[in-house]
Amino acid sequence: MDRRDFVSGAAAGAAGAALAGCGPSTEGGGEAANVQPQQNVRWNLASSFPQSLDTIFDAANILAERVKQLTGGRFQIQTYQAGELFPAFEVLSNVQAGAVEMGHSASYYFKGKDPALIFGGGMELLRELFAKFNVRNLPGGNTGIQMGGWFRNPIQGLEGLQGLRMRIPGFGGEVMSKLGVNVQNLSGGEIYPALERGAIDAVEWVGPYDDQKLGFQEIVKNYYYPGWWEPGPALTFYVNQSAWEGLPQTYQHALEAAAAEANVRTLARYDARNPQALKELVDAGVKLRRFPDEIMRRAETATEDLLRSQSSGALYDKIYESYRNWRQTEQRWFATAEQAFANYAYQGVQLSNPG
Amino acid sequence: MDRRDFVSGAAAGAAGAALAGCGPSTEGGGEAANVQPQQNVRWNLASSFPQSLDTIFDAANILAERVKQLTGGRFQIQTYQAGELFPAFEVLSNVQAGAVEMGHSASYYFKGKDPALIFGGGMELLRELFAKFNVRNLPGGNTGIQMGGWFRNPIQGLEGLQGLRMRIPGFGGEVMSKLGVNVQNLSGGEIYPALERGAIDAVEWVGPYDDQKLGFQEIVKNYYYPGWWEPGPALTFYVNQSAWEGLPQTYQHALEAAAAEANVRTLARYDARNPQALKELVDAGVKLRRFPDEIMRRAETATEDLLRSQSSGALYDKIYESYRNWRQTEQRWFATAEQAFANYAYQGVQLSNPG
């Protein structure tokens, strides 16, 4: 979609409109009494992402465009990038407070509020978790596996990580810190200049498509994989619970269906955009290198230690156990037919030899 | 959803109803003149699948249920399993003729009509292909990778395939025939008795979840992987072109959104159901075995030979080239971070040693 067309169209219709979906909540599952099925509803959505991360940010636009189509234009959602309404890391609290009807974010950004927010799956348990924040959660896209990041020099084993100044936020940064890395937190726009003037030695961002746009390949050439701290990070749409309950059922269904579609289309876009970007990076002289096994093993141990020790109580423990069981059962299946096929089909297709 | 509830509910509303969506087609992209946005529409959908393949068959029910929800019950689609309205392999021709508004099938079933129908991706080119059949195609689910099938005895290299009587239909069967297999075509219900009385030596069906229900593990124990002839078979919803054009735009959007959701939910269900079934099969004494490399290599060569030689003309060639280019670019990306992560994470998780 053309975001500008949508936004200007929505703005015309929304000028001065009350937040029709934000009436008092209603009981139970029936048609909400305070909004008629044909009523116009105008919502706002605050994203934690900048428009420059276009694949992620557009998940919200895919949702908004489809909801508009499904309701004949009667339910419209205007999307705002990080900082337009609220700073990126204040999205959840503002949806919780009802200052905005919807948000779009990566829930691990908010692990300070509850460490259980780092888990991306198990819908029933996550509904229980988000209820504490007055939020109804819907799936909101996925980047697929990310890359491990850009390093000025090839990594010399675990020793090479000691004191290395690396930009890596969140839980991945906590693990890297356990491995001896000097973890730096920089926002997207600060990274390139810091890398250029030698203030940092390494950086992780997303994957080939998003990384290429920030231009790290102009400064450093060692591009490591896999991004083991984000092998498939789930994004989430947040809906204020009272706003949700104020919607006619048909509009609730429209939101659910549009979120499901935005979820898979966002991953499909990454799957389509990353391969081409990776090829261009390698053509431009970037060296692809795999993290050494000793770093992978040490990171795995540190990750499991942190996941165990940071428990916030019974619900955390339930989600963690559910996640571990699910992962074990799934891996046994995917390690069979899927992995055997991939290992056969991928023989010799790599773009350059791993270092 | 509860299929029976839906079907009986729809039947009450649909009794004697005309096929409101099947009026004469209208021009262009505007709101269709012959159906009002609030009009009731009752469609039928003929599936090529039996209800016993519940994950695949339910893709059509997910679609129908969501379309009903999105339109406040005004657009309802009644689903029929294979054989209820038409035989499995006559679904496409009946959608083409307008005898039914929708179908759900695996398009490679119809490669006799045009061999280009074996390709599962490239939406723009496939729209051009399906237009020849008076059909608008929508994505309709995926099983994920399938298993290679059940063999009475472990396979002794390529020689072991000579004259082996194996139930394997379609393009996979054509390839197996090139490898010396005596290919048998049997419908689902005929397989178990044929295996039991020794009339066949091997059979492929789908994957752990569907295979377990047919009970092959009670007779033979060697379960091979990967199902290289179906590493991710795409299913498709067919919509009769005139029926599509007769829909109000809002209903067209409802169909598109519901199909996108049914597409990904069906794959998600397989991803959730196969692992548990695989575990139960192994617990019951089934031996997991990987196809030997020499068979994989010979099958790959035979597949590429067939894909090249069966061309039906310019459109086939365009789709085949698009598929090859896409596959090469995608594999280069997935062979990097994704495969490195999987190979690390799956160490030692296999349920039993490959033979």
Interface residues (C-beta under 8 A of the other chain):
Chain A: P37 R66 Q69 L70 T71 G72 G144 I145 Q146 M147 G148 G207 P208 Y225 P226 G227 W228 P231 Q249 T250 H253 A254 A257 A258 A260 E261 N263 V264 R265 D271 N274 P275 Q276 L278 K279 L288 R290 F291 D293 M296 Q328 T329 E330 Q331 R332 W333 F334 A335 T336 A337 E338 Q339 A340 F341 A342 N343 Y344 A345 Y346 V349 Q350 L351 P354
Chain B: P37 R66 Q69 L70 T71 G72 G144 I145 Q146 M147 G148 G207 P208 Y225 P226 G227 W228 P231 Q249 T250 H253 A254 A257 A258 A260 E261 N263 V264 R265 D271 N274 P275 Q276 L278 K279 L288 R290 F291 D293 M296 Q328 T329 E330 Q331 R332 W333 F334 A335 T336 A337 E338 Q339 A340 F341 A342 N343 Y344 A345 Y346 V349 Q350 L351 P354
